[in-house]
Amino acid sequence: MSITIIIIIITGIISFMAFNNQDLMDKLIFYPPDIAKRNQWYRFFSNGLIHADIGHLLFNMLSLYFFGDYVNDGFSQIFGSAGTLLYLVMYVSALAICLIPTYMKNKDNYYYRSLGASGAVSAVVFAGILLYPDARLSLLFLPIPIPGFIFGPLYLIITAYLNKRGGGNINHSAHLWGSLYGVAFVIALSFALNTGFNPISHFVDAIRSSLMR
């Protein structure tokens, strides 16, 4: 059983438990004032185990399912035996990193709450785009699959715009920073560990090869 499937199972079980248990939902949800005033830092991570509803859960876990094993395999090729562990580290750390801007903006906002694994899933998806830029993906409003190297910038531009506009119940900031973190994680670790793999050159070469076909 892959680490991706394990993450999906654990997240699914806890999410379903929280659907019918408001106390559990309240204890795990990302609530900045409780972090700032009560030092409940675990909320940076626990919020990724719960979701607003079944649709929210399915969207995140299906995205993770379709990308997770490919990224894990890519990590194993780059980082060897430590690949799966580093994949897990990226996912877990992304849960918190993607919410730092949200926390800074809302630490005194007693009306703000956020939940879901979207930021961490975005990190996995964009790590996948960096490693497999010619893989084809679909935007919700564009059902025709497009290469990842086109999908990525479009997604970031749209997400940045929606984040700046504000409003709604979706934490676009977490999506944006999670996506950027996934790319930064792969690049930084590849160079820091002297793997001999240059993700930037790989990305450019893959795009060039795709365009020449």
Number of C-alpha atoms within 10 A of each C-alpha: 5 10 15 22 15 11 18 18 13 11 21 19 12 18 24 16 14 22 15 10 11 11 9 15 22 13 16 23 23 28 26 29 19 16 17 15 10 9 11 16 15 14 21 26 22 22 24 26 24 27 26 14 13 12 10 15 21 14 12 19 23 13 15 24 16 12 20 25 19 18 25 23 15 19 23 17 14 20 21 12 11 12 18 21 15 18 26 16 12 20 24 19 19 30 27 22 19 26 24 16 13 20 20 11 11 17 17 16 12 11 9 14 17 22 24 27 27 29 31 30 28 29 31 30 25 26 30 24 26 26 22 20 23 21 16 15 18 13 13 7 6 9 9 10 12 16 17 24 21 15 20 19 11 13 16 17 12 13 19 17 12 17 18 11 10 13 10 9 8 15 21 24 21 29 25 23 24 30 27 19 25 27 22 16 18 25 17 11 14 18 13 9 11 10 13 10 15 14 18 14 10 15 18 14 13 18 18 12 11 13 9 7 5
